[in-house]
Amino acid sequence: MNGSRKKHLKQLRESGISLGYTHSPFSCIDPERCCIHNPSDHSMRSFPMHWRRDRQLMERICPHGIGHPDPDHMHYVRAVRGGKLAQLEGIHGCDECCCRSHTLIEVSF
């Protein structure tokens, strides 16, 4: 496990976030990019995470209280469920905090 991943997991433990039902680090679809085990260096990385059980979607909550789809989770959705569903899942109330994250709104079919 690399230093960045260890630091992220330590931050999750210290934040009080409980990850009861998630995949293991060994079964990540893309071990280089996972919102739980190895987040990429996107602009919302420091925002708190929030699992939307109703949408099966990981969000990042910006300083303004808006939930934005996590770019690494959207990478997973595109890889597993396809670009059309990723585009639909990416729809959210937006205050443009995620526009600084280059991957969130870019979807190709």
C-alpha angles and dihedrals in degrees: 000000000000125000095255092053092048091050092050093049090048089052090051091052093047093047091060093242111153117213102191101157116026137121120272120256088250094061100050111138088225112018090196093058123034126139090218106036107020116010117194121239096269124151094253095052093110093051117102116262124237126187112218101208091183091060100025086236134137112222135189114221110221123214088265092059096252120138113229122185110258109250092223092050089050088052087056093047091051092048097046106027104023139249098285093058091043089055091051093045090050092064110108144140101279137196091181096257088122093051086080086063104080097204104052104077098028110100127155128194 
